[in-house]
Structure formats: structure tokens, C-alpha cells
Amino acid sequence: MTTFDFRNHEIDANYRLTDVAYELHACKDNAGRPVDGLYAAWVILNNPKEMNAYTTRMIKDVIVALRRAATARDVVAVVLTGAGDRAFCAGGNTREYAEYYAGRPEEYRQYMRLFNDMVTSVLTCDKPVICRVNGVRVGGGQEVGMACDYTIASDLATFGQAGPRHGSAPIGGATDFLPLFVGVENAMLSCTACEPWSAYKAHRLGLITDVVPVLKVNGAFVRNPRVVTDRWIDDGRIVYGELKTGDEARAALDVVKAGTIDFSRLDARVDALVTSLMNTFPGCLTKTVEAIRTHKLFHWDRNRESARAWLGLNMLTEANAGFRAFNEGPKDAREVDFVRLRKKLAAGEKWSDTLIDSVLPKGGDAK
């Protein structure tokens, strides 16, 4: 057989990934055997010490890695996931936000150009993109995950937004995508109240494709004990999939800590989805994926530029305060004093470093 001289369509074939790992995993046939010459490209956010929070460099790496997978002729699908067993992605790196971007609106605006390009790279990848959720998917991590075409999640994972509690607005995709998944009012509640959803609740509401147990206790897989999975109605309210609270939550957490994490079922479910995608005509699959993506792209393309500009300016005020509070505050107090802040603004005080310092955790007096 004559060897065809392919052109290389990567932007920079010599770019070295540092904050993202890129791995080729052999596709499997219907019997579970590796297929020679066909792969799933795993793009792995590699910052587990900070819950895979993306830095400026990591965003660049994701863009390049997705382009690499998109142009690879032997790649069937992309699996976007995080390193470790605690998080897919906790969103933007608040340390970098607080130490570099806070107070620098034009710098953050340029950063948001990169973030927008990362989300667009997911939405326009020439291969289907599977989000493998191995833990927390929150904030910008949730937004990147929703840009993916499928989500297979560990049942220990949690999903949500955090912007209004930490000085930002979830306009990097959440306000565009979430109403398409779960309806306007559920999206409104998630984006404003910032309460985490369990993987079971996310699945029940239609946010994700599938949920897989990953916790082993005494050698056997068990469902996430922190989630209500056996009660449907409580005082007229659906509680299936809600996270437990109080003593129930503390007891369940002890069970989790005593168990071990095993992602073999999660990976098997991801492999099975890749196998299903492999067993289709590639052109027909691509066109179908692109057609369904247009619903997300319609809203994303309308809003991303104005969102970028607003987020840049917000680094002078609320984001400056919120990200500094998260970065500088003690582990159990990483939010500003919202009551104090609102009272000061209502009294006519201008935004300033003095105002910000007074509402940081343990900052100012106790009024």
C-alpha cells in the first residue's frame, strides 16, 4: 500500500504541554479488546494540588491539546478529565487571580480571551468530546464541562457555580448552557444560590449523561453515601439526589473516608461510549455532533465578548475583593463579609483598597 504524505494541520507541532497531559488510549472493540491504530485522546488537566484549577498556562495547553486531537486522523474521540481523584476542575486558579489579575482589568480581559478560546475549542473540536468527571466540577470547570458533548461522572462528583459568592458572575458559559440542560429556573437557582448538586441530581435534571459508583467499602462498590438515593418525596419536595446535611452528612463522610476510590467502572463506561462512537460513519457522526452543538454556540457566540469585557472591569471591584478573600482567608472562611459590604455601599462608600480590606475575612472591625 502506498504511503500517503499527509499535511500537518496543527498550529505548532513543537509546542510542549506542561500543565496538561495528552495520552492516547486504544479504542476497544465490542468484546473489549484493544483496536490497533484507533485511539481516544485523553486531555488531562494536571494540577491536582489545586483541584485542577486552570492557570493561564493550562488554558493554552488545553487549546493546543484539543487542536492536536482534532487533527489526529487516528483519534475517534476526546476524553477531557482531571488528574487525581478529588476534582475534574475547580474553575479558575484563584491564587493567580488574587496575586496577578486582581485590580488589573485589561490583563484579565486578555486572560478571558484565552478562556473563551478554550471553551470554543471544545465546542468546535472535530471529534466528539467526553467529559470524564472524577470529582468536583464547579465554576469555570463546570462551564468547560458543559461545553463538552457528553459527561460520564463519578457518583462522588459535585457540580455547581460559585461566581456570585466569590466576586464573579458565571458568564463564561453557565448562563449560556445551563438553561439548555436543566431549564431556566433550575439554572437560575444554581447560578445565583451557588449550591452544589450531586451527580445523581445532575443526572436527574438532565445535566449529565451517566453516573457511575466509584467508592469501594470492604471490597464492594457502594453508592455515594452522602447522597439521598432511596427517598423521592419529602413534604412534597423531591429529595432524590440531594446532598445530605447535618449528622447524616457527617456520618456519610466517615464512610467515604474509610473506603477506597476505584475508577475502573467509570473508565469502562467511558470506553464503552468511545466504542459506540467508533462504530459509526465518521462524517455522519461529526455532522450530527456539530448540528447539536449549534444550540450551545448560538448563545455562546452572542454573549462571550460582552461577558469578557464585563469580567475584566469587575476585577477592579467585586472580583478584586472576592478572589483575595478566597486566596487570603482561612480555610473555613474564604468569603467577604457580605452584610458589611452591602451596608457600606448602601451608605455611599466608594470602591477602594480600604473598602476591600475592611470586608476581607477577619478584616476591619466587627461592625
MOTAKA-V938772 format. One record per residue. N is the residue number from 1. RES is the residue in three letters. SS is DSSP state (~ for helix, > for strand, _ for the rest). PHI is phi in whole degrees, -180 to 180 (none if undefined). OMEGA is omega as a letter, one per 30 degrees, with the letter a starting at -180 (none if undefined). Layout:
N_RES_SS_PHI_OMEGA / N_RES_SS_PHI_OMEGA
This chain:
1_MET___none_l / 2_THR___-70_l / 3_THR___-82_a / 4_PHE___-85_a / 5_ASP___-87_a / 6_PHE___-73_l / 7_ARG___-84_l / 8_ASN___-96_a / 9_HIS___-103_l / 10_GLU___-72_l / 11_ILE___-68_a / 12_ASP___-143_a / 13_ALA___-68_a / 14_ASN___-99_a / 15_TYR___-62_a / 16_ARG___-101_l / 17_LEU___-74_l / 18_THR___-119_a / 19_ASP___-106_l / 20_VAL_>_-133_l / 21_ALA_>_-96_a / 22_TYR_>_-124_a / 23_GLU_>_-127_l / 24_LEU_>_-102_l / 25_HIS_>_-108_a / 26_ALA_>_-59_l / 27_CYS_>_-65_a / 28_LYS_>_-119_l / 29_ASP___-79_a / 30_ASN___-65_l / 31_ALA___-95_l / 32_GLY___86_l / 33_ARG___-92_l / 34_PRO_>_-60_l / 35_VAL_>_-99_a / 36_ASP_>_-71_l / 37_GLY_>_91_l / 38_LEU_>_-130_a / 39_TYR_>_-138_l / 40_ALA_>_-103_l / 41_ALA_>_-89_l / 42_TRP_>_-92_l / 43_VAL_>_-106_a / 44_ILE_>_-115_l / 45_LEU_>_-68_a / 46_ASN___-117_l / 47_ASN___-144_a / 48_PRO_~_-63_a / 49_LYS_~_-64_l / 50_GLU_~_-117_l / 51_MET___56_l / 52_ASN___57_l / 53_ALA___-64_a / 54_TYR_>_-83_l / 55_THR___-96_l / 56_THR_~_-56_a / 57_ARG_~_-65_a / 58_MET_~_-62_l / 59_ILE_~_-59_l / 60_LYS_~_-59_l / 61_ASP_~_-62_l / 62_VAL_~_-62_a / 63_ILE_~_-59_a / 64_VAL_~_-66_a / 65_ALA_~_-64_l / 66_LEU_~_-65_l / 67_ARG_~_-64_l / 68_ARG_~_-61_l / 69_ALA_~_-67_a / 70_ALA_~_-63_a / 71_THR_~_-91_a / 72_ALA___-75_a / 73_ARG___-71_a / 74_ASP___-99_l / 75_VAL_>_-96_a / 76_VAL_>_-88_a / 77_ALA_>_-153_l / 78_VAL_>_-108_l / 79_VAL_>_-114_l / 80_LEU_>_-99_a / 81_THR_>_-150_a / 82_GLY_>_-121_l / 83_ALA___-76_l / 84_GLY___83_a / 85_ASP___-124_a / 86_ARG___-106_a / 87_ALA_>_-154_l / 88_PHE_>_-73_l / 89_CYS_>_-168_l / 90_ALA___-91_l / 91_GLY___98_a / 92_GLY_>_-67_a / 93_ASN___-78_a / 94_THR_~_-66_l / 95_ARG_~_-64_l / 96_GLU_~_-66_l / 97_TYR_~_-58_a / 98_ALA_~_-69_a / 99_GLU_~_-88_a / 100_TYR_~_-120_a / 101_TYR_~_-84_a / 102_ALA___-58_a / 103_GLY___84_a / 104_ARG___-122_a / 105_PRO_~_-62_a / 106_GLU_~_-71_l / 107_GLU_~_-65_a / 108_TYR_~_-69_l / 109_ARG_~_-63_l / 110_GLN_~_-68_l / 111_TYR_~_-59_a / 112_MET_~_-68_l / 113_ARG_~_-61_l / 114_LEU_~_-65_l / 115_PHE_~_-60_l / 116_ASN_~_-59_l / 117_ASP_~_-65_l / 118_MET_~_-66_l / 119_VAL_~_-61_l / 120_THR_~_-64_l / 121_SER_~_-63_l / 122_VAL_~_-69_a / 123_LEU_~_-70_a / 124_THR___-120_l / 125_CYS___-60_a / 126_ASP___-74_l / 127_LYS___-124_l / 128_PRO_>_-58_a / 129_VAL_>_-117_l / 130_ILE_>_-105_l / 131_CYS_>_-91_l / 132_ARG_>_-95_a / 133_VAL_>_-96_a / 134_ASN___-104_l / 135_GLY___173_a / 136_VAL_>_-62_l / 137_ARG_>_-129_a / 138_VAL_>_-138_l / 139_GLY___60_l / 140_GLY_~_-62_l / 141_GLY_~_-64_l / 142_GLN_~_-64_a / 143_GLU_~_-67_l / 144_VAL_~_-63_l / 145_GLY_~_-63_l / 146_MET_~_-70_l / 147_ALA_~_-70_l / 148_CYS___-69_a / 149_ASP___-87_l / 150_TYR_>_-144_l / 151_THR_>_-135_l / 152_ILE_>_-112_a / 153_ALA_>_-123_l / 154_SER_>_-60_a / 155_ASP___-78_l / 156_LEU___-88_a / 157_ALA___-70_l / 158_THR_>_-128_a / 159_PHE_>_-131_l / 160_GLY_>_169_l / 161_GLN___-117_a / 162_ALA___-137_a / 163_GLY_~_-50_a / 164_PRO_~_-62_l / 165_ARG_~_-88_a / 166_HIS_~_-125_l / 167_GLY___96_a / 168_SER___-136_l / 169_ALA___-127_a / 170_PRO___-79_a / 171_ILE___-105_l / 172_GLY___-96_l / 173_GLY___136_a / 174_ALA_~_-63_a / 175_THR_~_-68_l / 176_ASP_~_-85_a / 177_PHE_~_-93_a / 178_LEU_~_-59_l / 179_PRO_~_-61_l / 180_LEU_~_-69_a / 181_PHE_~_-84_a / 182_VAL_~_-122_a / 183_GLY___89_a / 184_VAL_~_-65_a / 185_GLU_~_-73_l / 186_ASN_~_-65_l / 187_ALA_~_-64_l / 188_MET_~_-59_a / 189_LEU_~_-64_a / 190_SER_~_-64_a / 191_CYS_~_-75_a / 192_THR_~_-102_a / 193_ALA_~_-79_l / 194_CYS___59_l / 195_GLU___-90_a / 196_PRO___-70_l / 197_TRP_>_-108_l / 198_SER_>_-71_l / 199_ALA_~_-62_l / 200_TYR_~_-68_l / 201_LYS_~_-68_l / 202_ALA_~_-59_l / 203_HIS_~_-70_l / 204_ARG_~_-61_a / 205_LEU___-85_l / 206_GLY___94_a / 207_LEU___-76_a / 208_ILE___-129_a / 209_THR___-80_a / 210_ASP_>_-158_l / 211_VAL_>_-127_a / 212_VAL_>_-132_l / 213_PRO___-64_l / 214_VAL___-131_a / 215_LEU_>_-93_l / 216_LYS_>_-110_l / 217_VAL_>_-124_a / 218_ASN___54_l / 219_GLY___83_a / 220_ALA_>_-119_l / 221_PHE_>_-68_l / 222_VAL_>_-132_l / 223_ARG___-69_l / 224_ASN___-55_a / 225_PRO___-72_a / 226_ARG___-83_a / 227_VAL_>_-117_l / 228_VAL___-75_a / 229_THR___-122_a / 230_ASP___-124_l / 231_ARG___-126_a / 232_TRP___-102_a / 233_ILE_>_-127_l / 234_ASP_>_-138_a / 235_ASP___56_l / 236_GLY___85_a / 237_ARG_>_-111_l / 238_ILE_>_-70_l / 239_VAL___-119_l / 240_TYR___-58_l / 241_GLY___92_l / 242_GLU___-75_l / 243_LEU_>_-75_l / 244_LYS___-69_a / 245_THR___-129_l / 246_GLY_~_61_a / 247_ASP_~_-62_l / 248_GLU_~_-60_a / 249_ALA_~_-66_a / 250_ARG_~_-66_l / 251_ALA_~_-66_a / 252_ALA_~_-66_l / 253_LEU_~_-63_l / 254_ASP_~_-62_l / 255_VAL_~_-65_l / 256_VAL_~_-62_a / 257_LYS_~_-65_a / 258_ALA_~_-81_a / 259_GLY___-90_l / 260_THR_>_-126_a / 261_ILE_>_-96_l / 262_ASP___-134_a / 263_PHE___-92_a / 264_SER_~_-63_l / 265_ARG_~_-70_l / 266_LEU_~_-61_a / 267_ASP_~_-67_l / 268_ALA_~_-65_l / 269_ARG_~_-68_l / 270_VAL_~_-64_l / 271_ASP_~_-59_a / 272_ALA_~_-64_l / 273_LEU_~_-66_l / 274_VAL_~_-61_l / 275_THR_~_-61_l / 276_SER_~_-61_l / 277_LEU_~_-69_l / 278_MET_~_-61_a / 279_ASN___-87_l / 280_THR___-141_l / 281_PHE___-68_a / 282_PRO_~_-62_l / 283_GLY_~_-67_l / 284_CYS_~_-66_l / 285_LEU_~_-63_a / 286_THR_~_-61_a / 287_LYS_~_-64_l / 288_THR_~_-65_l / 289_VAL_~_-61_a / 290_GLU_~_-62_a / 291_ALA_~_-66_l / 292_ILE_~_-72_l / 293_ARG_~_-63_a / 294_THR_~_-58_l / 295_HIS_~_-66_l / 296_LYS_~_-73_a / 297_LEU_~_-63_a / 298_PHE_~_-57_a / 299_HIS_~_-77_a / 300_TRP_~_-59_a / 301_ASP_~_-68_l / 302_ARG_~_-73_a / 303_ASN_~_-114_a / 304_ARG_~_-66_a / 305_GLU_~_-74_l / 306_SER_~_-66_l / 307_ALA_~_-63_l / 308_ARG_~_-60_a / 309_ALA_~_-65_a / 310_TRP_~_-64_a / 311_LEU_~_-63_l / 312_GLY_~_-62_a / 313_LEU_~_-63_a / 314_ASN_~_-65_l / 315_MET___-67_l / 316_LEU___-83_a / 317_THR___-126_a / 318_GLU_~_-66_l / 319_ALA_~_-66_l / 320_ASN_~_-57_l / 321_ALA_~_-72_a / 322_GLY_~_-66_a / 323_PHE_~_-73_l / 324_ARG_~_-65_l / 325_ALA_~_-61_a / 326_PHE_~_-67_a / 327_ASN_~_-78_a / 328_GLU_~_-99_a / 329_GLY___-75_l / 330_PRO___-65_a / 331_LYS___-55_a / 332_ASP___-96_a / 333_ALA___-151_a / 334_ARG___-116_l / 335_GLU___-122_l / 336_VAL___-69_l / 337_ASP___-81_a / 338_PHE_~_-64_a / 339_VAL_~_-63_l / 340_ARG_~_-60_l / 341_LEU_~_-61_a / 342_ARG_~_-63_l / 343_LYS_~_-65_a / 344_LYS_~_-65_l / 345_LEU_~_-66_l / 346_ALA_~_-64_l / 347_ALA___-85_l / 348_GLY___96_l / 349_GLU___-69_a / 350_LYS___-83_l / 351_TRP___-65_l / 352_SER___-162_l / 353_ASP_~_-62_l / 354_THR_~_-65_l / 355_LEU_~_-61_a / 356_ILE_~_-61_a / 357_ASP_~_-60_a / 358_SER_~_-74_a / 359_VAL_~_-110_l / 360_LEU___-66_l / 361_PRO___-54_a / 362_LYS___65_l / 363_GLY___-95_l / 364_GLY___67_l / 365_ASP___-88_a / 366_ALA___-97_a / 367_LYS___-69_none
